[in-house]
Amino acid sequence: MVSCKCEKRYVGETKLKVSTRIQQHEKTIRDEKWDISGVSFHAKTCKEEFDWVSTLKIEDRKFDRKVREALEIQFRATSPRNEHGLNQDDGQYVTTAFWKPMLSYLRENSLHL
């Protein structure tokens, strides 16, 4: 997860080292490729710095990473519909609304996935 000092957040998945993925985000910002990710798009207009990067879960299997990414986006409210969200979508692998009430409950009660 990447957080900006303006309190916006981004959740992404990668099989790369986090440091490598962050370097890729930084390169898209330097190259002004704003549509590559929510991080680069946000950097176009926000003058604050990204100040926090963390690994939420290490998962070797691609399908499991994609599902986890979608659930984390929904749990952490980082989708485009959310005030503090930088993600460009809700995640690709969880499209049902089934999870939303449970994730909302977990978020409101400070429980974690």
N, CA, C and O atoms as CSV, one atom per row, in Angstrom:
chain,resi,resn,atom,element,x,y,z
A,1,MET,N,N,0.852,-1.165,0.000
A,1,MET,CA,C,0.000,0.000,0.000
A,1,MET,C,C,0.900,1.231,0.000
A,1,MET,O,O,1.927,1.267,0.679
A,2,VAL,N,N,0.503,2.224,-0.763
A,2,VAL,CA,C,1.226,3.494,-0.837
A,2,VAL,C,C,0.303,4.563,-0.280
A,2,VAL,O,O,-0.876,4.619,-0.629
A,3,SER,N,N,0.838,5.407,0.582
A,3,SER,CA,C,0.059,6.511,1.142
A,3,SER,C,C,0.728,7.836,0.812
A,3,SER,O,O,1.954,7.951,0.807
A,4,CYS,N,N,-0.096,8.822,0.538
A,4,CYS,CA,C,0.376,10.177,0.268
A,4,CYS,C,C,0.161,11.014,1.530
A,4,CYS,O,O,-0.717,10.710,2.338
A,5,LYS,N,N,0.947,12.047,1.695
A,5,LYS,CA,C,0.785,12.934,2.856
A,5,LYS,C,C,-0.577,13.610,2.866
A,5,LYS,O,O,-1.016,14.083,3.914
A,6,CYS,N,N,-1.255,13.668,1.726
A,6,CYS,CA,C,-2.588,14.274,1.661
A,6,CYS,C,C,-3.675,13.293,2.117
A,6,CYS,O,O,-4.866,13.587,2.009
A,7,GLU,N,N,-3.263,12.138,2.621
A,7,GLU,CA,C,-4.137,11.109,3.180
A,7,GLU,C,C,-4.814,10.216,2.142
A,7,GLU,O,O,-5.717,9.453,2.487
A,8,LYS,N,N,-4.406,10.294,0.909
A,8,LYS,CA,C,-4.931,9.370,-0.101
A,8,LYS,C,C,-4.065,8.126,-0.123
A,8,LYS,O,O,-2.872,8.175,0.178
A,9,ARG,N,N,-4.698,6.981,-0.493
A,9,ARG,CA,C,-4.013,5.695,-0.453
A,9,ARG,C,C,-4.228,4.897,-1.744
A,9,ARG,O,O,-5.221,5.057,-2.454
A,10,TYR,N,N,-3.256,4.038,-2.005
A,10,TYR,CA,C,-3.287,3.166,-3.182
A,10,TYR,C,C,-2.925,1.752,-2.758
A,10,TYR,O,O,-1.960,1.552,-2.022
A,11,VAL,N,N,-3.685,0.781,-3.214
A,11,VAL,CA,C,-3.382,-0.635,-2.980
A,11,VAL,C,C,-3.109,-1.267,-4.336
A,11,VAL,O,O,-3.890,-1.108,-5.274
A,12,GLY,N,N,-2.005,-1.979,-4.432
A,12,GLY,CA,C,-1.667,-2.657,-5.672
A,12,GLY,C,C,-1.101,-4.029,-5.396
A,12,GLY,O,O,-0.732,-4.346,-4.265
A,13,GLU,N,N,-1.034,-4.840,-6.431
A,13,GLU,CA,C,-0.431,-6.156,-6.283
A,13,GLU,C,C,0.717,-6.263,-7.271
A,13,GLU,O,O,0.676,-5.687,-8.358
A,14,THR,N,N,1.730,-7.001,-6.880
A,14,THR,CA,C,2.864,-7.238,-7.756
A,14,THR,C,C,3.602,-8.481,-7.307
A,14,THR,O,O,3.599,-8.822,-6.124
A,15,LYS,N,N,4.232,-9.158,-8.252
A,15,LYS,CA,C,5.099,-10.270,-7.872
A,15,LYS,C,C,6.534,-9.775,-7.708
A,15,LYS,O,O,7.414,-10.529,-7.292
A,16,LEU,N,N,6.764,-8.505,-8.037
A,16,LEU,CA,C,8.089,-7.904,-7.908
A,16,LEU,C,C,8.377,-7.520,-6.464
A,16,LEU,O,O,7.478,-7.508,-5.623
A,17,LYS,N,N,9.629,-7.207,-6.186
A,17,LYS,CA,C,9.958,-6.613,-4.893
A,17,LYS,C,C,9.251,-5.270,-4.810
A,17,LYS,O,O,9.097,-4.584,-5.821
A,18,VAL,N,N,8.825,-4.895,-3.630
A,18,VAL,CA,C,8.121,-3.625,-3.460
A,18,VAL,C,C,9.003,-2.467,-3.919
A,18,VAL,O,O,8.514,-1.539,-4.562
A,19,SER,N,N,10.278,-2.509,-3.601
A,19,SER,CA,C,11.179,-1.419,-4.002
A,19,SER,C,C,11.240,-1.285,-5.523
A,19,SER,O,O,11.310,-0.170,-6.041
A,20,THR,N,N,11.213,-2.405,-6.242
A,20,THR,CA,C,11.212,-2.372,-7.706
A,20,THR,C,C,9.926,-1.758,-8.219
A,20,THR,O,O,9.949,-0.938,-9.137
A,21,ARG,N,N,8.801,-2.147,-7.631
A,21,ARG,CA,C,7.509,-1.600,-8.073
A,21,ARG,C,C,7.426,-0.112,-7.802
A,21,ARG,O,O,6.884,0.633,-8.618
A,22,ILE,N,N,7.955,0.340,-6.663
A,22,ILE,CA,C,7.957,1.773,-6.356
A,22,ILE,C,C,8.818,2.522,-7.366
A,22,ILE,O,O,8.449,3.613,-7.801
A,23,GLN,N,N,9.949,1.955,-7.741
A,23,GLN,CA,C,10.795,2.581,-8.761
A,23,GLN,C,C,10.040,2.722,-10.078
A,23,GLN,O,O,10.192,3.722,-10.781
A,24,GLN,N,N,9.228,1.724,-10.413
A,24,GLN,CA,C,8.413,1.817,-11.628
A,24,GLN,C,C,7.404,2.955,-11.523
A,24,GLN,O,O,7.211,3.708,-12.478
A,25,HIS,N,N,6.758,3.082,-10.360
A,25,HIS,CA,C,5.823,4.204,-10.165
A,25,HIS,C,C,6.572,5.529,-10.315
A,25,HIS,O,O,6.089,6.444,-10.981
A,26,GLU,N,N,7.737,5.630,-9.705
A,26,GLU,CA,C,8.523,6.864,-9.784
A,26,GLU,C,C,8.902,7.185,-11.221
A,26,GLU,O,O,8.891,8.349,-11.621
A,27,LYS,N,N,9.239,6.158,-12.004
A,27,LYS,CA,C,9.587,6.368,-13.415
A,27,LYS,C,C,8.384,6.869,-14.209
A,27,LYS,O,O,8.526,7.767,-15.039
A,28,THR,N,N,7.206,6.303,-13.966
A,28,THR,CA,C,6.024,6.788,-14.696
A,28,THR,C,C,5.733,8.244,-14.344
A,28,THR,O,O,5.241,9.000,-15.182
A,29,ILE,N,N,6.030,8.634,-13.122
A,29,ILE,CA,C,5.836,10.037,-12.718
A,29,ILE,C,C,6.854,10.921,-13.437
A,29,ILE,O,O,6.491,11.955,-13.999
A,30,ARG,N,N,8.125,10.518,-13.422
A,30,ARG,CA,C,9.169,11.299,-14.115
A,30,ARG,C,C,8.866,11.425,-15.604
A,30,ARG,O,O,9.070,12.484,-16.198
A,31,ASP,N,N,8.377,10.337,-16.206
A,31,ASP,CA,C,8.081,10.319,-17.641
A,31,ASP,C,C,6.716,10.918,-17.962
A,31,ASP,O,O,6.308,10.960,-19.123
A,32,GLU,N,N,6.012,11.379,-16.933
A,32,GLU,CA,C,4.680,11.980,-17.071
A,32,GLU,C,C,3.694,11.054,-17.778
A,32,GLU,O,O,2.910,11.492,-18.620
A,33,LYS,N,N,3.742,9.782,-17.429
A,33,LYS,CA,C,2.782,8.798,-17.941
A,33,LYS,C,C,1.685,8.662,-16.901
A,33,LYS,O,O,1.657,7.701,-16.133
A,34,TRP,N,N,0.804,9.613,-16.886
A,34,TRP,CA,C,-0.181,9.761,-15.814
A,34,TRP,C,C,-1.226,8.656,-15.757
A,34,TRP,O,O,-1.771,8.377,-14.689
A,35,ASP,N,N,-1.510,8.028,-16.885
A,35,ASP,CA,C,-2.587,7.031,-16.918
A,35,ASP,C,C,-2.124,5.606,-16.601
A,35,ASP,O,O,-2.924,4.673,-16.662
A,36,ILE,N,N,-0.853,5.429,-16.265
A,36,ILE,CA,C,-0.324,4.090,-15.994
A,36,ILE,C,C,-0.860,3.530,-14.681
A,36,ILE,O,O,-1.181,2.345,-14.602
A,37,SER,N,N,-0.959,4.364,-13.654
A,37,SER,CA,C,-1.466,3.882,-12.361
A,37,SER,C,C,-2.104,5.029,-11.590
A,37,SER,O,O,-1.946,6.200,-11.933
A,38,GLY,N,N,-2.822,4.662,-10.547
A,38,GLY,CA,C,-3.421,5.671,-9.679
A,38,GLY,C,C,-2.377,6.517,-8.987
A,38,GLY,O,O,-2.619,7.690,-8.702
A,39,VAL,N,N,-1.214,5.939,-8.711
A,39,VAL,CA,C,-0.134,6.681,-8.063
A,39,VAL,C,C,0.372,7.786,-8.985
A,39,VAL,O,O,0.482,8.938,-8.568
A,40,SER,N,N,0.677,7.447,-10.226
A,40,SER,CA,C,1.190,8.465,-11.149
A,40,SER,C,C,0.121,9.505,-11.476
A,40,SER,O,O,0.435,10.690,-11.585
A,41,PHE,N,N,-1.128,9.087,-11.634
A,41,PHE,CA,C,-2.201,10.036,-11.914
A,41,PHE,C,C,-2.346,11.043,-10.765
A,41,PHE,O,O,-2.537,12.236,-11.001
A,42,HIS,N,N,-2.257,10.563,-9.544
A,42,HIS,CA,C,-2.363,11.444,-8.369
A,42,HIS,C,C,-1.194,12.414,-8.315
A,42,HIS,O,O,-1.371,13.585,-7.979
A,43,ALA,N,N,0.003,11.933,-8.644
A,43,ALA,CA,C,1.201,12.781,-8.593
A,43,ALA,C,C,1.115,13.948,-9.568
A,43,ALA,O,O,1.786,14.963,-9.381
A,44,LYS,N,N,0.304,13.814,-10.595
A,44,LYS,CA,C,0.144,14.891,-11.585
A,44,LYS,C,C,-0.434,16.145,-10.949
A,44,LYS,O,O,-0.059,17.258,-11.320
A,45,THR,N,N,-1.339,15.977,-9.997
A,45,THR,CA,C,-2.026,17.134,-9.429
A,45,THR,C,C,-1.682,17.423,-7.969
A,45,THR,O,O,-1.884,18.543,-7.500
A,46,CYS,N,N,-1.173,16.445,-7.257
A,46,CYS,CA,C,-0.885,16.635,-5.836
A,46,CYS,C,C,0.579,17.017,-5.642
A,46,CYS,O,O,1.471,16.371,-6.193
A,47,LYS,N,N,0.819,18.036,-4.883
A,47,LYS,CA,C,2.185,18.494,-4.634
A,47,LYS,C,C,2.795,17.863,-3.385
A,47,LYS,O,O,3.956,18.117,-3.063
A,48,GLU,N,N,2.019,17.045,-2.684
A,48,GLU,CA,C,2.527,16.352,-1.504
A,48,GLU,C,C,3.395,15.172,-1.950
A,48,GLU,O,O,3.432,14.827,-3.131
A,49,GLU,N,N,4.077,14.572,-1.005
A,49,GLU,CA,C,4.918,13.425,-1.309
A,49,GLU,C,C,4.266,12.145,-0.804
A,49,GLU,O,O,3.502,12.151,0.161
A,50,PHE,N,N,4.588,11.056,-1.479
A,50,PHE,CA,C,4.172,9.754,-0.978
A,50,PHE,C,C,5.090,9.438,0.194
A,50,PHE,O,O,6.313,9.462,0.056
A,51,ASP,N,N,4.507,9.146,1.329
A,51,ASP,CA,C,5.334,9.044,2.526
A,51,ASP,C,C,5.339,7.690,3.194
A,51,ASP,O,O,6.030,7.507,4.196
A,52,TRP,N,N,4.594,6.736,2.675
A,52,TRP,CA,C,4.528,5.458,3.372
A,52,TRP,C,C,4.240,4.353,2.381
A,52,TRP,O,O,3.289,4.436,1.603
A,53,VAL,N,N,5.049,3.331,2.409
A,53,VAL,CA,C,4.852,2.159,1.571
A,53,VAL,C,C,4.927,0.941,2.477
A,53,VAL,O,O,5.841,0.823,3.293
A,54,SER,N,N,3.979,0.050,2.335
A,54,SER,CA,C,4.012,-1.159,3.154
A,54,SER,C,C,3.534,-2.360,2.353
A,54,SER,O,O,2.751,-2.234,1.411
A,55,THR,N,N,4.018,-3.511,2.746
A,55,THR,CA,C,3.568,-4.774,2.178
A,55,THR,C,C,2.435,-5.278,3.055
A,55,THR,O,O,2.607,-5.452,4.262
A,56,LEU,N,N,1.294,-5.508,2.458
A,56,LEU,CA,C,0.143,-5.979,3.221
A,56,LEU,C,C,0.147,-7.490,3.362
A,56,LEU,O,O,-0.235,-8.016,4.407
A,57,LYS,N,N,0.574,-8.196,2.321
A,57,LYS,CA,C,0.563,-9.663,2.345
A,57,LYS,C,C,1.431,-10.167,1.218
A,57,LYS,O,O,1.348,-9.665,0.097
A,58,ILE,N,N,2.257,-11.145,1.496
A,58,ILE,CA,C,3.033,-11.795,0.445
A,58,ILE,C,C,2.257,-13.023,-0.012
A,58,ILE,O,O,1.909,-13.891,0.788
A,59,GLU,N,N,1.998,-13.076,-1.296
A,59,GLU,CA,C,1.223,-14.176,-1.866
A,59,GLU,C,C,1.875,-14.574,-3.181
A,59,GLU,O,O,2.012,-13.736,-4.073
A,60,ASP,N,N,2.276,-15.825,-3.321
A,60,ASP,CA,C,2.992,-16.290,-4.506
A,60,ASP,C,C,2.091,-16.541,-5.709
A,60,ASP,O,O,2.526,-16.359,-6.846
A,61,ARG,N,N,0.864,-16.951,-5.487
A,61,ARG,CA,C,-0.029,-17.318,-6.587
A,61,ARG,C,C,-0.763,-16.086,-7.129
A,61,ARG,O,O,-1.345,-15.306,-6.375
A,62,LYS,N,N,-0.717,-15.937,-8.446
A,62,LYS,CA,C,-1.290,-14.752,-9.099
A,62,LYS,C,C,-2.775,-14.578,-8.784
A,62,LYS,O,O,-3.205,-13.485,-8.416
A,63,PHE,N,N,-3.559,-15.646,-8.925
A,63,PHE,CA,C,-4.996,-15.537,-8.666
A,63,PHE,C,C,-5.253,-15.061,-7.241
A,63,PHE,O,O,-6.077,-14.174,-7.018
A,64,ASP,N,N,-4.554,-15.646,-6.282
A,64,ASP,CA,C,-4.727,-15.258,-4.881
A,64,ASP,C,C,-4.306,-13.812,-4.642
A,64,ASP,O,O,-4.935,-13.108,-3.852
A,65,ARG,N,N,-3.230,-13.355,-5.329
A,65,ARG,CA,C,-2.802,-11.949,-5.215
A,65,ARG,C,C,-3.884,-11.015,-5.735
A,65,ARG,O,O,-4.177,-9.989,-5.121
A,66,LYS,N,N,-4.477,-11.373,-6.869
A,66,LYS,CA,C,-5.511,-10.521,-7.481
A,66,LYS,C,C,-6.756,-10.439,-6.604
A,66,LYS,O,O,-7.336,-9.365,-6.443
A,67,VAL,N,N,-7.166,-11.572,-6.037
A,67,VAL,CA,C,-8.326,-11.575,-5.138
A,67,VAL,C,C,-8.017,-10.739,-3.910
A,67,VAL,O,O,-8.831,-9.917,-3.488
A,68,ARG,N,N,-6.840,-10.948,-3.339
A,68,ARG,CA,C,-6.453,-10.185,-2.136
A,68,ARG,C,C,-6.404,-8.700,-2.444
A,68,ARG,O,O,-6.851,-7.888,-1.633
A,69,GLU,N,N,-5.864,-8.325,-3.613
A,69,GLU,CA,C,-5.811,-6.916,-3.996
A,69,GLU,C,C,-7.214,-6.314,-4.026
A,69,GLU,O,O,-7.443,-5.242,-3.467
A,70,ALA,N,N,-8.145,-6.998,-4.673
A,70,ALA,CA,C,-9.516,-6.482,-4.769
A,70,ALA,C,C,-10.147,-6.330,-3.392
A,70,ALA,O,O,-10.800,-5.324,-3.114
A,71,LEU,N,N,-9.954,-7.325,-2.527
A,71,LEU,CA,C,-10.516,-7.235,-1.179
A,71,LEU,C,C,-9.865,-6.115,-0.374
A,71,LEU,O,O,-10.549,-5.424,0.380
A,72,GLU,N,N,-8.566,-5.928,-0.521
A,72,GLU,CA,C,-7.867,-4.839,0.187
A,72,GLU,C,C,-8.327,-3.475,-0.316
A,72,GLU,O,O,-8.498,-2.550,0.478
A,73,ILE,N,N,-8.527,-3.338,-1.619
A,73,ILE,CA,C,-9.027,-2.078,-2.177
A,73,ILE,C,C,-10.384,-1.749,-1.569
A,73,ILE,O,O,-10.640,-0.613,-1.172
A,74,GLN,N,N,-11.244,-2.748,-1.502
A,74,GLN,CA,C,-12.573,-2.528,-0.939
A,74,GLN,C,C,-12.512,-2.304,0.574
A,74,GLN,O,O,-13.197,-1.425,1.096
A,75,PHE,N,N,-11.699,-3.090,1.277
A,75,PHE,CA,C,-11.588,-2.953,2.732
A,75,PHE,C,C,-10.994,-1.605,3.121
A,75,PHE,O,O,-11.479,-0.961,4.052
A,76,ARG,N,N,-9.967,-1.181,2.429
A,76,ARG,CA,C,-9.273,0.063,2.768
A,76,ARG,C,C,-9.863,1.289,2.072
A,76,ARG,O,O,-9.351,2.399,2.210
A,77,ALA,N,N,-10.932,1.077,1.332
A,77,ALA,CA,C,-11.666,2.163,0.666
A,77,ALA,C,C,-10.740,3.018,-0.205
A,77,ALA,O,O,-10.694,4.240,-0.069
A,78,THR,N,N,-10.004,2.351,-1.101
A,78,THR,CA,C,-9.094,3.076,-1.983
A,78,THR,C,C,-9.570,3.089,-3.436
A,78,THR,O,O,-8.802,3.416,-4.340
A,79,SER,N,N,-10.831,2.736,-3.658
A,79,SER,CA,C,-11.362,2.740,-5.022
A,79,SER,C,C,-11.637,4.184,-5.454
A,79,SER,O,O,-11.604,5.092,-4.623
A,80,PRO,N,N,-11.907,4.402,-6.734
A,80,PRO,CA,C,-12.159,5.760,-7.225
A,80,PRO,C,C,-13.383,6.422,-6.580
A,80,PRO,O,O,-13.481,7.649,-6.551
A,81,ARG,N,N,-14.303,5.623,-6.069
A,81,ARG,CA,C,-15.511,6.179,-5.449
A,81,ARG,C,C,-15.266,6.718,-4.044
A,81,ARG,O,O,-16.095,7.449,-3.502
A,82,ASN,N,N,-14.143,6.362,-3.463
A,82,ASN,CA,C,-13.860,6.754,-2.091
A,82,ASN,C,C,-13.021,8.013,-2.027
A,82,ASN,O,O,-12.154,8.241,-2.870
A,83,GLU,N,N,-13.281,8.817,-1.034
A,83,GLU,CA,C,-12.616,10.111,-0.866
A,83,GLU,C,C,-11.090,10.003,-0.827
A,83,GLU,O,O,-10.393,10.856,-1.377
A,84,HIS,N,N,-10.579,8.977,-0.191
A,84,HIS,CA,C,-9.132,8.854,-0.036
A,84,HIS,C,C,-8.514,7.819,-0.976
A,84,HIS,O,O,-7.368,7.412,-0.786
A,85,GLY,N,N,-9.265,7.398,-1.979
A,85,GLY,CA,C,-8.793,6.337,-2.858
A,85,GLY,C,C,-8.038,6.821,-4.071
A,85,GLY,O,O,-8.428,7.795,-4.714
A,86,LEU,N,N,-6.943,6.125,-4.384
A,86,LEU,CA,C,-6.155,6.407,-5.581
A,86,LEU,C,C,-6.247,5.305,-6.622
A,86,LEU,O,O,-5.798,5.485,-7.754
A,87,ASN,N,N,-6.824,4.166,-6.254
A,87,ASN,CA,C,-6.944,3.087,-7.224
A,87,ASN,C,C,-7.882,3.500,-8.351
A,87,ASN,O,O,-8.824,4.265,-8.147
A,88,GLN,N,N,-7.609,2.986,-9.525
A,88,GLN,CA,C,-8.414,3.325,-10.688
A,88,GLN,C,C,-9.622,2.414,-10.857
A,88,GLN,O,O,-10.482,2.667,-11.701
A,89,ASP,N,N,-9.689,1.350,-10.052
A,89,ASP,CA,C,-10.831,0.437,-10.097
A,89,ASP,C,C,-10.988,-0.239,-8.740
A,89,ASP,O,O,-10.261,0.066,-7.794
A,90,ASP,N,N,-11.943,-1.158,-8.656
A,90,ASP,CA,C,-12.203,-1.883,-7.405
A,90,ASP,C,C,-11.412,-3.181,-7.309
A,90,ASP,O,O,-11.606,-3.957,-6.373
A,91,GLY,N,N,-10.533,-3.421,-8.257
A,91,GLY,CA,C,-9.845,-4.707,-8.333
A,91,GLY,C,C,-10.569,-5.569,-9.349
A,91,GLY,O,O,-11.777,-5.434,-9.541
A,92,GLN,N,N,-9.840,-6.443,-9.989
A,92,GLN,CA,C,-10.399,-7.188,-11.111
A,92,GLN,C,C,-11.088,-8.493,-10.727
A,92,GLN,O,O,-11.941,-8.964,-11.479
A,93,TYR,N,N,-10.763,-9.078,-9.622
A,93,TYR,CA,C,-11.198,-10.439,-9.357
A,93,TYR,C,C,-12.346,-10.570,-8.363
A,93,TYR,O,O,-12.834,-11.679,-8.145
A,94,VAL,N,N,-12.781,-9.500,-7.771
A,94,VAL,CA,C,-13.923,-9.556,-6.859
A,94,VAL,C,C,-14.894,-8.469,-7.318
A,94,VAL,O,O,-14.730,-7.293,-6.992
A,95,THR,N,N,-15.894,-8.878,-8.069
A,95,THR,CA,C,-16.821,-7.901,-8.627
A,95,THR,C,C,-18.196,-7.933,-7.966
A,95,THR,O,O,-19.034,-7.073,-8.234
A,96,THR,N,N,-18.424,-8.898,-7.125
A,96,THR,CA,C,-19.713,-9.011,-6.452
A,96,THR,C,C,-19.785,-8.062,-5.255
A,96,THR,O,O,-18.762,-7.740,-4.652
A,97,ALA,N,N,-20.962,-7.628,-4.924
A,97,ALA,CA,C,-21.161,-6.754,-3.758
A,97,ALA,C,C,-21.257,-7.554,-2.460
A,97,ALA,O,O,-21.427,-6.973,-1.388
A,98,PHE,N,N,-21.153,-8.854,-2.544
A,98,PHE,CA,C,-21.273,-9.736,-1.385
A,98,PHE,C,C,-20.360,-9.328,-0.232
A,98,PHE,O,O,-20.774,-9.349,0.927
A,99,TRP,N,N,-19.123,-8.957,-0.547
A,99,TRP,CA,C,-18.119,-8.658,0.474
A,99,TRP,C,C,-18.306,-7.295,1.126
A,99,TRP,O,O,-17.842,-7.089,2.248
A,100,LYS,N,N,-18.958,-6.376,0.468
A,100,LYS,CA,C,-19.000,-4.985,0.944
A,100,LYS,C,C,-19.540,-4.815,2.368
A,100,LYS,O,O,-18.916,-4.095,3.147
A,101,PRO,N,N,-20.658,-5.434,2.752
A,101,PRO,CA,C,-21.126,-5.270,4.131
A,101,PRO,C,C,-20.129,-5.799,5.171
A,101,PRO,O,O,-19.909,-5.177,6.210
A,102,MET,N,N,-19.534,-6.957,4.872
A,102,MET,CA,C,-18.574,-7.508,5.822
A,102,MET,C,C,-17.324,-6.633,5.916
A,102,MET,O,O,-16.832,-6.388,7.017
A,103,LEU,N,N,-16.809,-6.166,4.800
A,103,LEU,CA,C,-15.619,-5.318,4.812
A,103,LEU,C,C,-15.904,-3.989,5.498
A,103,LEU,O,O,-15.048,-3.456,6.205
A,104,SER,N,N,-17.083,-3.463,5.296
A,104,SER,CA,C,-17.479,-2.237,5.985
A,104,SER,C,C,-17.507,-2.457,7.492
A,104,SER,O,O,-17.028,-1.616,8.253
A,105,TYR,N,N,-18.062,-3.574,7.923
A,105,TYR,CA,C,-18.100,-3.906,9.343
A,105,TYR,C,C,-16.684,-4.022,9.907
A,105,TYR,O,O,-16.394,-3.473,10.970
A,106,LEU,N,N,-15.808,-4.728,9.208
A,106,LEU,CA,C,-14.424,-4.879,9.660
A,106,LEU,C,C,-13.717,-3.529,9.756
A,106,LEU,O,O,-12.991,-3.265,10.715
A,107,ARG,N,N,-13.934,-2.684,8.758
A,107,ARG,CA,C,-13.303,-1.359,8.732
A,107,ARG,C,C,-13.796,-0.512,9.903
A,107,ARG,O,O,-12.995,0.123,10.588
A,108,GLU,N,N,-15.091,-0.498,10.132
A,108,GLU,CA,C,-15.678,0.321,11.194
A,108,GLU,C,C,-15.274,-0.163,12.581
A,108,GLU,O,O,-15.228,0.630,13.521
A,109,ASN,N,N,-14.986,-1.437,12.719
A,109,ASN,CA,C,-14.609,-1.997,14.014
A,109,ASN,C,C,-13.098,-2.218,14.137
A,109,ASN,O,O,-12.641,-2.948,15.016
A,110,SER,N,N,-12.334,-1.585,13.253
A,110,SER,CA,C,-10.869,-1.624,13.266
A,110,SER,C,C,-10.308,-3.035,13.266
A,110,SER,O,O,-9.281,-3.298,13.891
A,111,LEU,N,N,-10.965,-3.925,12.582
A,111,LEU,CA,C,-10.456,-5.281,12.424
A,111,LEU,C,C,-9.687,-5.357,11.110
A,111,LEU,O,O,-9.920,-4.543,10.216
A,112,HIS,N,N,-8.794,-6.296,10.981
A,112,HIS,CA,C,-7.962,-6.386,9.789
A,112,HIS,C,C,-8.181,-7.703,9.074
A,112,HIS,O,O,-8.583,-8.701,9.671
A,113,LEU,N,N,-7.906,-7.680,7.775
A,113,LEU,CA,C,-8.000,-8.892,6.960
A,113,LEU,C,C,-6.868,-9.829,7.322
A,113,LEU,O,O,-6.758,-10.915,6.752
